[in-house]
Amino acid sequence: MNPKNLFSLAALGIGCLVASTAWADEPIVLKFASPFSPKSITNAKSIPEFAAEIEKESGGTLKIEHYPGGILGPNPAAQLKLVEDGVVDIAEVPAAYTPGRFPELPIFELPFEYKSTVEASLTAYKMYEEGLLHGFDNLKLVGIAAIGPYYIHTKKEVTSADGLKGLKIRVGGPVQGEIMKRLGAVPVGGMSATQIAENISRGVIDGSLMDNGNLYNFRIADAADYHVTNVPLGNFAVLFPINKAKYESLPPKAKAALDKVGGEWFSRVLAQNLDAQNDETLASLKKDGKHQFLEFPQADLDAMKEKLASMKDKWDVEKDGVNLYAEMTKARAAIGSTN
C-alpha cells in the first residue's frame, strides 16, 4: 500500500479516537424547566443548589440546564406533558393542576395536619418510596415539595370564623374548595396564582388561600392586607419528575448521582428553603406597618376542626388493603427524627 495512504488512514484513526474521546467527555445535559418566576426561592436557590450538587456528585458527567420563568412553556398545567413528551427532562409540576392523575396527593391538603413544608414534604417522599403514591408509572420523582401550610389572606378584616361567611376566596383545588365551603365562604377555583392579586384588587374575590412565602411572588401582599396566622389549612404538593425512560437511559455514574442528590436530599432542600421564605416573608410584612396579622379565638379553632374533621374520612378507610391516612400518620412519625 502506498505509504501516503497508510499515513492518511493512521491520521484518520487518530482523529476518530480524539473525536470519540472528546464526545465521551461531554457531560449529559438535563433540561430543568419551571413556569414560575426566576426570583422564586425554588428557582433562585433550590434548583441551583441541586444543579451544583449533581455536577459534583457525577464528576462532571451530568449537568443541569435551568429554564425558569416559563422559557420552555409558560403554562403550569402543561409542565407534566412537557416531561412526558421529552420537551424537557425535569419540570416543576403543581400536582393539583392535573386532577385525578396523582390520586393520593390531595391528602396533604387536609387542614390542621402539618406545621411546615419540611414535615409534609419528607412525609410525602417517604410515602412515594414505599409505593403508596400512584400516577408515576412513566415517571421517577426527583423531588417533592408539599408547600405550606396555606393560610387565609383577605382584603377585608376577618377576626373570627364567622367573618368568613359569604367571602369569595380563591382556592387551588377541590380539597381547598371543600374547606372553604364548610367554613361558609364561597370557593372560587379556576384562577391561576398569577391572577389572584389583580382579582382581589378588582373586587372579583375577597381573598385567597396561600402559603406565606408566596405572598410577594404572586403580589398578593399588594392586594391583601389581612392575614390569619393560626389556621393552617393544608399543604399543596409540587412535583419535580423526570421521564423514567430518560432516567433509565443515563449511564451508571450519572444515574447514581441523580439517585443520591434527587429524592430525599432535594426534597429537603426545596422544603427548607420554602420554610425559610415563609418566615422571611412574614417578618418583612410585619415590618412595613401596612399589614395586619390576626388570630382566631381558640373556640373558633375547635369549631373549625370539628366542621372539617370528616374530610379525612375518604382516606381514613381501608382500600385495596391500605388505609392511606394511617400510612401517612406512620410516615410522618418515621421522618420526625430527621425533620
Secondary structure by P-SEA (a helix, b strand, c coil): ccaaaaaaaaaaaaaaaaaaaaaaaccbbbbbbbcccccccccccaaaaaaaaaaaaacccbbbbbbccccccccccaaaaaaaacccccccccccccccccccccccccccccccaaaaaaaaaaaaaacccccccccccccccccccbbbbccccccccccccccbbbbccaaaaaaaaaacbbbbccccccaaaaaaaacccccccccccccccccccccccccccccccbbbbbbbcccaaaaaaccaaaaaaaaaaccaaaaaaaaaaaaaaaaaaaaaaaaaccbbbbbccaaaaaaaaaaaccccccccccccccaaaaaaaaaaaaacccc
